[in-house]
């Protein structure tokens, strides 16, 4: 059974930084495409960034140049470095593993105060 556990969320002022982590278990992590989604109150869940097993990355236009996704296969962990945070980045951030279906973490709250 796949488990994804996020950490690193919190409250930060606009312009600040946070790094989210997602530790995976129950999967051959190095073979998986991983991603981060977010869901703000009253809005649909949206894709933030993905990283393939070969470290190809993709970003939503709204976070390009500010967020960086990375992975450490030795630690079965994917990261999301978030810089220059804006109030509109406030959301619950979810880690995802892509296979035949999508596995989700429980989410971690990120709140950016203006």
LOMAR-337256 format. One record per residue: x, y, z of N, C-alpha, C in turn; residue in three letters. Coordinates in nm, 4 decimals, padded with zeros to 6 digits, always signed. Layout:
<atom n_u="X" n_v="Y" n_w="Z" ca_u="X" ca_v="Y" ca_w="Z" c_u="X" c_v="Y" c_w="Z" res="ALA"/>
...
***
This chain:
<atom n_u="+00.0858" n_v="-00.1191" n_w="+00.0000" ca_u="+00.0000" ca_v="+00.0000" ca_w="+00.0000" c_u="+00.0893" c_v="+00.1238" c_w="+00.0000" res="UNK"/>
<atom n_u="+00.0572" n_v="+00.2155" n_w="-00.0916" ca_u="+00.1363" ca_v="+00.3372" ca_w="-00.1036" c_u="+00.0950" c_v="+00.4361" c_w="+00.0049" res="UNK"/>
<atom n_u="+00.1938" n_v="+00.4950" n_w="+00.0682" ca_u="+00.1679" ca_v="+00.6026" ca_w="+00.1649" c_u="+00.2516" c_v="+00.7231" c_w="+00.1267" res="UNK"/>
<atom n_u="+00.1876" n_v="+00.8382" n_w="+00.1304" ca_u="+00.2550" ca_v="+00.9648" ca_w="+00.1015" c_u="+00.2292" c_v="+01.0573" c_w="+00.2198" res="UNK"/>
<atom n_u="+00.3357" n_v="+01.1060" n_w="+00.2802" ca_u="+00.3222" ca_v="+01.1898" ca_w="+00.3993" c_u="+00.3909" c_v="+01.3236" c_w="+00.3738" res="UNK"/>
<atom n_u="+00.3093" n_v="+01.4295" n_w="+00.3686" ca_u="+00.3625" ca_v="+01.5641" ca_w="+00.3455" c_u="+00.3993" c_v="+01.6310" c_w="+00.4771" res="UNK"/>
<atom n_u="+00.4923" n_v="+01.7235" n_w="+00.4673" ca_u="+00.5293" ca_v="+01.8066" ca_w="+00.5815" c_u="+00.5878" c_v="+01.9370" c_w="+00.5290" res="UNK"/>
<atom n_u="+00.5993" n_v="+02.0342" n_w="+00.6191" ca_u="+00.6654" ca_v="+02.1586" ca_w="+00.5831" c_u="+00.5744" c_v="+02.2772" c_w="+00.5615" res="UNK"/>
<atom n_u="+00.4440" n_v="+02.2549" n_w="+00.5680" ca_u="+00.3526" ca_v="+02.3668" ca_w="+00.5512" c_u="+00.3561" c_v="+02.4586" c_w="+00.6720" res="UNK"/>
<atom n_u="+00.2872" n_v="+02.5718" n_w="+00.6603" ca_u="+00.2820" ca_v="+02.6651" ca_w="+00.7710" c_u="+00.2382" c_v="+02.8020" c_w="+00.7262" res="UNK"/>
<atom n_u="+00.2596" n_v="+02.8982" n_w="+00.8155" ca_u="+00.2230" ca_v="+03.0373" ca_w="+00.7908" c_u="+00.3486" c_v="+03.1160" c_w="+00.7582" res="UNK"/>
<atom n_u="+00.3425" n_v="+03.1921" n_w="+00.6500" ca_u="+00.4581" ca_v="+03.2708" ca_w="+00.6077" c_u="+00.4089" c_v="+03.4034" c_w="+00.5513" res="UNK"/>
<atom n_u="+00.4913" n_v="+03.5046" n_w="+00.5635" ca_u="+00.4554" ca_v="+03.6346" ca_w="+00.5062" c_u="+00.4792" c_v="+03.6354" c_w="+00.3558" res="UNK"/>
<atom n_u="+00.4052" n_v="+03.7188" n_w="+00.2883" ca_u="+00.4252" ca_v="+03.7351" ca_w="+00.1438" c_u="+00.5713" c_v="+03.7702" c_w="+00.1166" res="UNK"/>
<atom n_u="+00.6256" n_v="+03.7065" n_w="+00.0135" ca_u="+00.7659" ca_v="+03.7248" ca_w="-00.0201" c_u="+00.8584" c_v="+03.6236" c_w="+00.0438" res="UNK"/>
<atom n_u="+00.8044" n_v="+03.5469" n_w="+00.1375" ca_u="+00.8842" ca_v="+03.4476" ca_w="+00.2077" c_u="+00.8936" c_v="+03.3160" c_w="+00.1324" res="UNK"/>
<atom n_u="+00.9535" n_v="+03.2179" n_w="+00.1998" ca_u="+00.9780" ca_v="+03.0877" ca_w="+00.1390" c_u="+00.9361" c_v="+02.9753" c_w="+00.2329" res="UNK"/>
<atom n_u="+00.9016" n_v="+02.8640" n_w="+00.1725" ca_u="+00.8749" ca_v="+02.7399" ca_w="+00.2448" c_u="+00.9234" c_v="+02.6247" c_w="+00.1585" res="UNK"/>
<atom n_u="+00.9595" n_v="+02.5152" n_w="+00.2234" ca_u="+00.9915" ca_v="+02.3932" ca_w="+00.1508" c_u="+00.9023" c_v="+02.2815" c_w="+00.2004" res="UNK"/>
<atom n_u="+00.8271" n_v="+02.2230" n_w="+00.1096" ca_u="+00.7419" ca_v="+02.1091" ca_w="+00.1412" c_u="+00.8172" c_v="+01.9806" c_w="+00.1092" res="UNK"/>
<atom n_u="+00.7899" n_v="+01.8795" n_w="+00.1901" ca_u="+00.8475" ca_v="+01.7477" ca_w="+00.1680" c_u="+00.7360" c_v="+01.6453" c_w="+00.1616" res="UNK"/>
<atom n_u="+00.7597" n_v="+01.5404" n_w="+00.0860" ca_u="+00.6643" ca_v="+01.4295" ca_w="+00.0772" c_u="+00.7434" c_v="+01.3000" c_w="+00.0788" res="UNK"/>
<atom n_u="+00.7267" n_v="+01.2252" n_w="+00.1857" ca_u="+00.7954" ca_v="+01.0974" ca_w="+00.1997" c_u="+00.7038" c_v="+00.9854" c_w="+00.1529" res="UNK"/>
<atom n_u="+00.7546" n_v="+00.9023" n_w="+00.0636" ca_u="+00.6751" ca_v="+00.7939" ca_w="+00.0055" c_u="+00.7213" c_v="+00.6589" c_w="+00.0583" res="UNK"/>
<atom n_u="+00.6258" n_v="+00.5687" n_w="+00.0734" ca_u="+00.6572" ca_v="+00.4308" ca_w="+00.1097" c_u="+00.5617" c_v="+00.3389" c_w="+00.0367" res="UNK"/>
<atom n_u="+00.6013" n_v="+00.2115" n_w="+00.0266" ca_u="+00.5150" ca_v="+00.1142" ca_w="-00.0374" c_u="+00.5187" c_v="+00.1199" c_w="-00.1890" res="UNK"/>
<atom n_u="+00.6227" n_v="+00.1808" n_w="-00.2445" ca_u="+00.6340" ca_v="+00.1934" ca_w="-00.3891" c_u="+00.7817" c_v="+00.1973" c_w="-00.4272" res="UNK"/>
<atom n_u="+00.8095" n_v="+00.1624" n_w="-00.5527" ca_u="+00.9461" ca_v="+00.1783" ca_w="-00.6040" c_u="+00.9579" c_v="+00.3232" c_w="-00.6481" res="UNK"/>
<atom n_u="+00.9938" n_v="+00.4067" n_w="-00.5523" ca_u="+00.9845" ca_v="+00.5518" ca_w="-00.5686" c_u="+01.0595" c_v="+00.6004" c_w="-00.6921" res="UNK"/>
<atom n_u="+01.1758" n_v="+00.5465" n_w="-00.7157" ca_u="+01.2609" ca_v="+00.5985" ca_w="-00.8237" c_u="+01.1969" c_v="+00.5839" c_w="-00.9613" res="UNK"/>
<atom n_u="+01.0986" n_v="+00.4967" n_w="-00.9728" ca_u="+01.0342" ca_v="+00.4729" ca_w="-01.1021" c_u="+00.9105" c_v="+00.5601" c_w="-01.1230" res="UNK"/>
<atom n_u="+00.8707" n_v="+00.6301" n_w="-01.0169" ca_u="+00.7436" ca_v="+00.7019" ca_w="-01.0220" c_u="+00.7585" c_v="+00.8462" c_w="-01.0673" res="UNK"/>
<atom n_u="+00.6592" n_v="+00.8930" n_w="-01.1443" ca_u="+00.6393" ca_v="+01.0362" ca_w="-01.1613" c_u="+00.5648" c_v="+01.0864" c_w="-01.0384" res="UNK"/>
<atom n_u="+00.6161" n_v="+01.1943" n_w="-00.9821" ca_u="+00.5577" ca_v="+01.2531" ca_w="-00.8613" c_u="+00.5136" c_v="+01.3950" c_w="-00.8910" res="UNK"/>
<atom n_u="+00.4229" n_v="+01.4435" n_w="-00.8087" ca_u="+00.3762" ca_v="+01.5790" ca_w="-00.8317" c_u="+00.3217" c_v="+01.6429" c_w="-00.7068" res="UNK"/>
<atom n_u="+00.2983" n_v="+01.7731" n_w="-00.7198" ca_u="+00.2328" ca_v="+01.8515" ca_w="-00.6154" c_u="+00.1100" c_v="+01.9196" c_w="-00.6762" res="UNK"/>
<atom n_u="+00.0004" n_v="+01.9101" n_w="-00.6036" ca_u="-00.1217" ca_v="+01.9812" ca_w="-00.6370" c_u="-00.1537" c_v="+02.0752" c_w="-00.5206" res="UNK"/>
<atom n_u="-00.2463" n_v="+02.1653" n_w="-00.5457" ca_u="-00.2966" ca_v="+02.2485" ca_w="-00.4372" c_u="-00.4445" c_v="+02.2761" c_w="-00.4575" res="UNK"/>
<atom n_u="-00.5102" n_v="+02.3038" n_w="-00.3454" ca_u="-00.6530" ca_v="+02.3360" ca_w="-00.3498" c_u="-00.6803" c_v="+02.4493" c_w="-00.2524" res="UNK"/>
<atom n_u="-00.7226" n_v="+02.5611" n_w="-00.3073" ca_u="-00.7604" ca_v="+02.6764" ca_w="-00.2261" c_u="-00.9087" c_v="+02.6661" c_w="-00.1915" res="UNK"/>
<atom n_u="-00.9533" n_v="+02.7319" n_w="-00.0855" ca_u="-01.0943" ca_v="+02.7270" ca_w="-00.0461" c_u="-01.1853" c_v="+02.7688" c_w="-00.1602" res="UNK"/>
<atom n_u="-01.2844" n_v="+02.6847" n_w="-00.1883" ca_u="-01.3821" ca_v="+02.7170" ca_w="-00.2910" c_u="-01.3330" c_v="+02.6969" c_w="-00.4330" res="UNK"/>
<atom n_u="-01.2142" n_v="+02.6425" n_w="-00.4491" ca_u="-01.1587" ca_v="+02.6224" ca_w="-00.5827" c_u="-01.1273" c_v="+02.4754" c_w="-00.6065" res="UNK"/>
<atom n_u="-01.1117" n_v="+02.4414" n_w="-00.7339" ca_u="-01.0759" ca_v="+02.3044" ca_w="-00.7693" c_u="-00.9280" c_v="+02.2793" c_w="-00.7410" res="UNK"/>
<atom n_u="-00.8960" n_v="+02.1532" n_w="-00.7184" ca_u="-00.7562" ca_v="+02.1151" ca_w="-00.7020" c_u="-00.6845" c_v="+02.1382" c_w="-00.8343" res="UNK"/>
<atom n_u="-00.5655" n_v="+02.1974" n_w="-00.8270" ca_u="-00.4906" ca_v="+02.2283" ca_w="-00.9488" c_u="-00.3479" c_v="+02.1757" c_w="-00.9388" res="UNK"/>
<atom n_u="-00.2945" n_v="+02.1392" n_w="-01.0533" ca_u="-00.1582" ca_v="+02.0888" ca_w="-01.0601" c_u="-00.0599" c_v="+02.2034" c_w="-01.0420" res="UNK"/>
<atom n_u="+00.0398" n_v="+02.1819" n_w="-00.9576" ca_u="+00.1437" ca_v="+02.2822" ca_w="-00.9341" c_u="+00.2715" c_v="+02.2451" c_w="-01.0090" res="UNK"/>
<atom n_u="+00.3167" n_v="+02.1216" n_w="-00.9915" ca_u="+00.4424" ca_v="+02.0799" ca_w="-01.0544" c_u="+00.4503" c_v="+01.9279" c_w="-01.0570" res="UNK"/>
<atom n_u="+00.5242" n_v="+01.8769" n_w="-01.1542" ca_u="+00.5512" ca_v="+01.7335" ca_w="-01.1612" c_u="+00.6989" c_v="+01.7102" c_w="-01.1892" res="UNK"/>
<atom n_u="+00.7439" n_v="+01.5898" n_w="-01.1531" ca_u="+00.8813" ca_v="+01.5491" ca_w="-01.1830" c_u="+00.8798" c_v="+01.4013" c_w="-01.2185" res="UNK"/>
<atom n_u="+00.9421" n_v="+01.3681" n_w="-01.3305" ca_u="+00.9420" ca_v="+01.2296" ca_w="-01.3750" c_u="+01.0586" c_v="+01.1531" c_w="-01.3117" res="UNK"/>
<atom n_u="+01.0618" n_v="+01.0237" n_w="-01.3401" ca_u="+01.1699" ca_v="+00.9402" ca_w="-01.2890" c_u="+01.3056" c_v="+00.9843" c_w="-01.3448" res="UNK"/>
<atom n_u="+01.3031" n_v="+01.0546" n_w="-01.4585" ca_u="+01.4267" ca_v="+01.1042" ca_w="-01.5190" c_u="+01.4517" c_v="+01.2511" c_w="-01.4876" res="UNK"/>
<atom n_u="+01.3759" n_v="+01.3015" n_w="-01.3893" ca_u="+01.3919" ca_v="+01.4388" ca_w="-01.3417" c_u="+01.3484" c_v="+01.5458" c_w="-01.4416" res="UNK"/>
<atom n_u="+01.2603" n_v="+01.5092" n_w="-01.5348" ca_u="+01.1989" ca_v="+01.6121" ca_w="-01.6170" c_u="+01.0910" c_v="+01.6785" c_w="-01.5328" res="UNK"/>
<atom n_u="+01.0875" n_v="+01.8099" n_w="-01.5372" ca_u="+00.9939" ca_v="+01.8834" ca_w="-01.4540" c_u="+00.8963" c_v="+01.9647" c_w="-01.5384" res="UNK"/>
<atom n_u="+00.7822" n_v="+01.9919" n_w="-01.4767" ca_u="+00.6794" ca_v="+02.0721" ca_w="-01.5417" c_u="+00.6112" c_v="+02.1547" c_w="-01.4335" res="UNK"/>
<atom n_u="+00.5771" n_v="+02.2791" n_w="-01.4680" ca_u="+00.5188" ca_v="+02.3711" ca_w="-01.3690" c_u="+00.3951" c_v="+02.4400" c_w="-01.4246" res="UNK"/>
<atom n_u="+00.3044" n_v="+02.4701" n_w="-01.3340" ca_u="+00.1943" ca_v="+02.5590" ca_w="-01.3685" c_u="+00.2514" c_v="+02.6979" c_w="-01.3961" res="UNK"/>
<atom n_u="+00.1876" n_v="+02.7680" n_w="-01.4888" ca_u="+00.2373" ca_v="+02.9019" ca_w="-01.5242" c_u="+00.2430" c_v="+02.9936" c_w="-01.4026" res="UNK"/>
<atom n_u="+00.1499" n_v="+02.9753" n_w="-01.3112" ca_u="+00.1400" ca_v="+03.0654" ca_w="-01.1964" c_u="+00.2570" c_v="+03.0527" c_w="-01.0993" res="UNK"/>
<atom n_u="+00.3342" n_v="+02.9443" n_w="-01.1091" ca_u="+00.4444" ca_v="+02.9246" ca_w="-01.0138" c_u="+00.5805" c_v="+02.9198" c_w="-01.0808" res="UNK"/>
<atom n_u="+00.5839" n_v="+02.9259" n_w="-01.2138" ca_u="+00.7110" ca_v="+02.9190" ca_w="-01.2852" c_u="+00.8043" c_v="+03.0306" c_w="-01.2399" res="UNK"/>
<atom n_u="+00.9288" n_v="+02.9938" n_w="-01.2143" ca_u="+01.0278" ca_v="+03.0905" ca_w="-01.1698" c_u="+01.0279" c_v="+03.1143" c_w="-01.0201" res="UNK"/>
<atom n_u="+00.9267" n_v="+03.0638" n_w="-00.9499" ca_u="+00.9186" ca_v="+03.0819" ca_w="-00.8048" c_u="+00.9285" c_v="+02.9497" c_w="-00.7296" res="UNK"/>
<atom n_u="+00.8722" n_v="+02.8438" n_w="-00.7865" ca_u="+00.8706" ca_v="+02.7126" ca_w="-00.7212" c_u="+00.9657" c_v="+02.6182" c_w="-00.7933" res="UNK"/>
<atom n_u="+01.0245" n_v="+02.5270" n_w="-00.7171" ca_u="+01.1122" ca_v="+02.4252" ca_w="-00.7740" c_u="+01.0777" c_v="+02.2894" c_w="-00.7137" res="UNK"/>
<atom n_u="+01.0486" n_v="+02.1939" n_w="-00.8002" ca_u="+01.0245" ca_v="+02.0567" ca_w="-00.7554" c_u="+01.1529" c_v="+01.9765" c_w="-00.7723" res="UNK"/>
<atom n_u="+01.1812" n_v="+01.8904" n_w="-00.6762" ca_u="+01.3006" ca_v="+01.8058" ca_w="-00.6837" c_u="+01.2718" c_v="+01.6750" c_w="-00.6113" res="UNK"/>
<atom n_u="+01.3626" n_v="+01.5805" n_w="-00.6266" ca_u="+01.3423" ca_v="+01.4502" ca_w="-00.5618" c_u="+01.4759" c_v="+01.3966" c_w="-00.5140" res="UNK"/>
<atom n_u="+01.4687" n_v="+01.3152" n_w="-00.4096" ca_u="+01.5837" ca_v="+01.2427" ca_w="-00.3576" c_u="+01.5434" c_v="+01.0963" c_w="-00.3512" res="UNK"/>
<atom n_u="+01.5857" n_v="+01.0200" n_w="-00.4491" ca_u="+01.5433" ca_v="+00.8807" ca_w="-00.4558" c_u="+01.6001" c_v="+00.7979" c_w="-00.3408" res="UNK"/>
<atom n_u="+01.7138" n_v="+00.8373" n_w="-00.2880" ca_u="+01.7720" ca_v="+00.7650" ca_w="-00.1748" c_u="+01.6844" c_v="+00.7799" c_w="-00.0502" res="UNK"/>
<atom n_u="+01.6108" n_v="+00.8899" n_w="-00.0421" ca_u="+01.5244" ca_v="+00.9142" ca_w="+00.0740" c_u="+01.3767" c_v="+00.8939" c_w="+00.0415" res="UNK"/>
<atom n_u="+01.3458" n_v="+00.8501" n_w="-00.0818" ca_u="+01.2053" ca_v="+00.8319" ca_w="-00.1230" c_u="+01.1233" c_v="+00.9577" c_w="-00.0951" res="UNK"/>
<atom n_u="+01.1801" n_v="+01.0718" n_w="-00.1270" ca_u="+01.1167" ca_v="+01.1987" ca_w="-00.0920" c_u="+01.1176" c_v="+01.2935" c_w="-00.2117" res="UNK"/>
<atom n_u="+01.0060" n_v="+01.3634" n_w="-00.2274" ca_u="+00.9945" ca_v="+01.4692" ca_w="-00.3264" c_u="+00.9731" c_v="+01.6004" c_w="-00.2517" res="UNK"/>
<atom n_u="+01.0312" n_v="+01.7060" n_w="-00.3062" ca_u="+01.0276" ca_v="+01.8369" ca_w="-00.2401" c_u="+00.9615" c_v="+01.9407" c_w="-00.3302" res="UNK"/>
<atom n_u="+00.9111" n_v="+02.0438" n_w="-00.2670" ca_u="+00.8645" ca_v="+02.1611" ca_w="-00.3400" c_u="+00.9193" c_v="+02.2836" c_w="-00.2676" res="UNK"/>
<atom n_u="+01.0187" n_v="+02.3470" n_w="-00.3284" ca_u="+01.0725" ca_v="+02.4706" ca_w="-00.2748" c_u="+00.9901" c_v="+02.5860" c_w="-00.3291" res="UNK"/>
<atom n_u="+00.9339" n_v="+02.6642" n_w="-00.2388" ca_u="+00.8450" ca_v="+02.7736" ca_w="-00.2786" c_u="+00.9063" c_v="+02.9056" c_w="-00.2328" res="UNK"/>
<atom n_u="+00.9407" n_v="+02.9892" n_w="-00.3270" ca_u="+00.9984" ca_v="+03.1197" ca_w="-00.2994" c_u="+00.9052" c_v="+03.2303" c_w="-00.3461" res="UNK"/>
<atom n_u="+00.9305" n_v="+03.3499" n_w="-00.2988" ca_u="+00.8507" ca_v="+03.4667" ca_w="-00.3387" c_u="+00.7019" c_v="+03.4374" c_w="-00.3283" res="UNK"/>
<atom n_u="+00.6631" n_v="+03.3838" n_w="-00.2148" ca_u="+00.5240" ca_v="+03.3420" ca_w="-00.1964" c_u="+00.4294" c_v="+03.4605" c_w="-00.1994" res="UNK"/>
<atom n_u="+00.3115" n_v="+03.4354" n_w="-00.2555" ca_u="+00.2065" ca_v="+03.5361" ca_w="-00.2667" c_u="+00.0833" c_v="+03.4880" c_w="-00.1907" res="UNK"/>
<atom n_u="-00.0045" n_v="+03.5807" n_w="-00.1605" ca_u="-00.1262" ca_v="+03.5426" ca_w="-00.0879" c_u="-00.2086" c_v="+03.4417" c_w="-00.1683" res="UNK"/>
<atom n_u="-00.2017" n_v="+03.4508" n_w="-00.2990" ca_u="-00.2781" ca_v="+03.3572" ca_w="-00.3823" c_u="-00.2196" c_v="+03.2161" c_w="-00.3842" res="UNK"/>
<atom n_u="-00.1055" n_v="+03.1967" n_w="-00.3224" ca_u="-00.0491" ca_v="+03.0622" ca_w="-00.3073" c_u="-00.1090" c_v="+02.9894" c_w="-00.1861" res="UNK"/>
<atom n_u="-00.1890" n_v="+03.0588" n_w="-00.1083" ca_u="-00.2524" ca_v="+02.9975" ca_w="+00.0074" c_u="-00.3430" c_v="+02.8835" c_w="-00.0365" res="UNK"/>
<atom n_u="-00.3192" n_v="+02.7649" n_w="+00.0182" ca_u="-00.3949" ca_v="+02.6462" ca_w="-00.0216" c_u="-00.3489" c_v="+02.5281" c_w="+00.0625" res="UNK"/>
<atom n_u="-00.4219" n_v="+02.4196" n_w="+00.0498" ca_u="-00.3722" ca_v="+02.2909" ca_w="+00.0984" c_u="-00.2943" c_v="+02.2279" c_w="-00.0164" res="UNK"/>
<atom n_u="-00.1721" n_v="+02.1879" n_w="+00.0120" ca_u="-00.0841" ca_v="+02.1294" ca_w="-00.0891" c_u="-00.0803" c_v="+01.9773" c_w="-00.0710" res="UNK"/>
<atom n_u="-00.1011" n_v="+01.9074" n_w="-00.1818" ca_u="-00.1070" ca_v="+01.7615" ca_w="-00.1805" c_u="+00.0052" c_v="+01.7029" c_w="-00.2660" res="UNK"/>
<atom n_u="+00.0661" n_v="+01.6003" n_w="-00.2127" ca_u="+00.1630" ca_v="+01.5222" ca_w="-00.2879" c_u="+00.0872" c_v="+01.4149" c_w="-00.3658" res="UNK"/>
<atom n_u="+00.1362" n_v="+01.3806" n_w="-00.4844" ca_u="+00.0705" ca_v="+01.2807" ca_w="-00.5676" c_u="+00.1734" c_v="+01.1895" c_w="-00.6326" res="UNK"/>
<atom n_u="+00.1350" n_v="+01.0640" n_w="-00.6434" ca_u="+00.2146" ca_v="+00.9658" ca_w="-00.7161" c_u="+00.1321" c_v="+00.9186" c_w="-00.8345" res="UNK"/>
<atom n_u="+00.1902" n_v="+00.9238" n_w="-00.9526" ca_u="+00.1187" ca_v="+00.8863" ca_w="-01.0730" c_u="+00.1589" c_v="+00.7457" c_w="-01.1156" res="UNK"/>
<atom n_u="+00.0564" n_v="+00.6596" n_w="-01.1292" ca_u="+00.0784" ca_v="+00.5261" ca_w="-01.1847" c_u="-00.0443" c_v="+00.4970" c_w="-01.2704" res="UNK"/>
<atom n_u="-00.1036" n_v="+00.3799" n_w="-01.2579" ca_u="-00.2299" ca_v="+00.3550" ca_w="-01.3270" c_u="-00.3415" c_v="+00.4433" c_w="-01.2713" res="UNK"/>
<atom n_u="-00.3242" n_v="+00.4831" n_w="-01.1487" ca_u="-00.4143" ca_v="+00.5787" ca_w="-01.0850" c_u="-00.3281" c_v="+00.6807" c_w="-01.0115" res="UNK"/>
<atom n_u="-00.3910" n_v="+00.7669" n_w="-00.9362" ca_u="-00.3173" ca_v="+00.8672" ca_w="-00.8604" c_u="-00.3336" c_v="+00.8386" c_w="-00.7116" res="UNK"/>
<atom n_u="-00.2224" n_v="+00.8340" n_w="-00.6431" ca_u="-00.2240" ca_v="+00.8219" ca_w="-00.4979" c_u="-00.1978" c_v="+00.9591" c_w="-00.4371" res="UNK"/>
<atom n_u="-00.2677" n_v="+00.9891" n_w="-00.3275" ca_u="-00.2605" ca_v="+01.1213" ca_w="-00.2667" c_u="-00.2094" c_v="+01.1147" c_w="-00.1244" res="UNK"/>
<atom n_u="-00.1406" n_v="+01.2195" n_w="-00.0851" ca_u="-00.1109" ca_v="+01.2386" ca_w="+00.0544" c_u="-00.2285" c_v="+01.3057" c_w="+00.1236" res="UNK"/>
<atom n_u="-00.2113" n_v="+01.3327" n_w="+00.2543" ca_u="-00.3212" ca_v="+01.3902" ca_w="+00.3312" c_u="-00.3288" c_v="+01.5411" c_w="+00.3175" res="UNK"/>
<atom n_u="-00.2247" n_v="+01.6017" n_w="+00.2664" ca_u="-00.2223" ca_v="+01.7460" ca_w="+00.2454" c_u="-00.1558" c_v="+01.8210" c_w="+00.3591" res="UNK"/>
<atom n_u="-00.0990" n_v="+01.9353" n_w="+00.3248" ca_u="-00.0398" ca_v="+02.0234" ca_w="+00.4252" c_u="-00.0790" c_v="+02.1673" c_w="+00.3917" res="UNK"/>
<atom n_u="-00.1185" n_v="+02.2407" n_w="+00.4948" ca_u="-00.1705" ca_v="+02.3758" ca_w="+00.4749" c_u="-00.0560" c_v="+02.4754" c_w="+00.4585" res="UNK"/>
<atom n_u="-00.0679" n_v="+02.5579" n_w="+00.3562" ca_u="+00.0240" ca_v="+02.6705" ca_w="+00.3370" c_u="-00.0597" c_v="+02.7977" c_w="+00.3388" res="UNK"/>
<atom n_u="-00.0259" n_v="+02.8881" n_w="+00.4281" ca_u="-00.0970" ca_v="+03.0143" ca_w="+00.4392" c_u="+00.0032" c_v="+03.1273" c_w="+00.4233" res="UNK"/>
<atom n_u="-00.0247" n_v="+03.2146" n_w="+00.3267" ca_u="+00.0635" ca_v="+03.3284" ca_w="+00.3005" c_u="-00.0109" c_v="+03.4548" c_w="+00.3391" res="UNK"/>
<atom n_u="+00.0432" n_v="+03.5261" n_w="+00.4335" ca_u="-00.0216" ca_v="+03.6493" ca_w="+00.4798" c_u="+00.0353" c_v="+03.7694" c_w="+00.4042" res="UNK"/>
<atom n_u="-00.0538" n_v="+03.8606" n_w="+00.3717" ca_u="-00.0096" ca_v="+03.9789" ca_w="+00.2944" c_u="+00.0161" c_v="+04.0980" c_w="+00.3858" res="UNK"/>
***
